[in-house]
Amino acid sequence: MDRIIVDIDKSWLSVSDICEYMDVSPFVVTGQLRTGGLPAVKFGREWRVARQDFEDWINAQRMIAEQEPSG
């Protein structure tokens, strides 16, 4: 399995950047941020995720999904 490379030309990603990349709603992303599932920092009311942390998180989630028994 090849590693997923997040090809976004920013060091820090906003919730909307992640929503657009993953094609999910802001509720999905902020839920992960609030529980600490996706590492991030909060500047006032705005969440920011380091691109490398996001890439690492996606790849970790993929590995977990592949290890889960199907069906």
N, C-alpha and C positions, 0 to 999 in steps of 0.2 A: 504494500500500500504506500503510495506516495504521500508525502507530507503536503498539507494544504498551505499555500502561500497566500496571505492576504495582500493583494496588490492595490493598496490604497496609499496615495502619496501624502500621508500625514503621519506624524509621530504619535499624536493623540487623537482618539476617535470620540465623537459625540454619540449620544444615544441614537440620533437620527442617522448618523453614518452607519452604525451597526444594523439598524432596522433596514436600511436600504440594501446593505450587503447581504443580509440574511433573509430578506423579504418576510419580516415578521413585524408585529405591532410593538409600539413602545412599551406596552404592558409586559410583554414577554421579556424584553431586555431589562427594564427597570426591576422586574421581579428577580432576575438573576443578580443584578447589582445589589439590591437590598439584602439578599440572603448571603452575599459574599461569594456566591458561586462563580461569578465573573469578577476578577480583581479590577478595582477601579479606585479613583480618587474623586472626591466631591469638592468643587469650587463653588461655594455659595449654594445655589440651587441646581447647578449643572454637574452632571457626571462626566468624567473623562476616563477613557480606557487607553492604556498604552497599546499601540498597534501590535507589538511583540507579545504582550500579555493576551490580547485577543486571539492572535494566531495560535499561541500555545494552548489556550483554552479550547478552541475549536478542535485542534488535533487530539487533545485529551478526551473530549467528549466523543469524538469519533472512535477512539480506541475502546472506551467504555461500552459504547453501543455494539461494537463488534464482538465483545466478550460476553454480552448478555445472550442467554439462550433464546432462540426465536421460536415462536409458536407456542 
